[in-house]
């Protein structure tokens, strides 16, 4: 991939951000939102507010990482204690839409309080390919996605993030733990803890890209080509770990990881 194309898109990104005067960035400390926050800081200086939504759907380590990175960038940072509405826990096909809209409404409220006209999300051009119900909520609330507007792909974001020295340039995507529970099966804090601890167990063994799907007593592990040999090597240890968490059976999905979920 040629870097020149990504550089042109970065110039376009700064053109999009510059007229905003002030902005609030929904900041998860993932690859995309970190890149967007850095670009916003470069374009608007101190007129940038980063807000991280903390919940049981993401490891506490991610909130801590967001605090560290925002501090390193010298960007003002707030952590929002987010609790989704009851309809979210029912886990219907509208789960992501319900959660995203409730979360972004909270961010919009903070923006109004801070007299900030623009709330920004880190969606990129590749996200247009996926079926993401949460995108509808962004449109309804008027949330801007500058990376998507500038045409950035994930690969281009990683390329420029690396050249900028951002520690998130090669960070694996970390989706909401609620996506591990099959639609139609109610989400509970117990299920979220099970899959969160199961994935933590696998990451400690070096499996970077991993999803543990909760199917009642069955745990279905998804990983990529790099993760398969590690799982085979430590399969007995992994089985013991997940069984201690409450799973009765442990399987590996040969189709691999599902992108973005």
Secondary structure, 3 states (H helix, E strand, C coil): CCHHHHHHHHHHHHHHHHCCCCEEEECCCCHHHHHHHHHHHHHHCCCEEEEEEECCCCCHHHHHHHHHHHHHHCCEEEEEECCCCHHHHCCCCCHHHHHHHHHHHHHHHHHHHCCCCEEECCCCHHHHCCCCCHHHHHHHHCCECHHHHCCCCHHHHHHHHHHHCCCCCCCCCCCCHHHHECCCCCCCHHHHHHHHHHHHHHHHCCCCCEEEEEECCEEEEEECHHHHHHHHHCHHHHHHHHHHCCCCEEEECCCCCCCCC
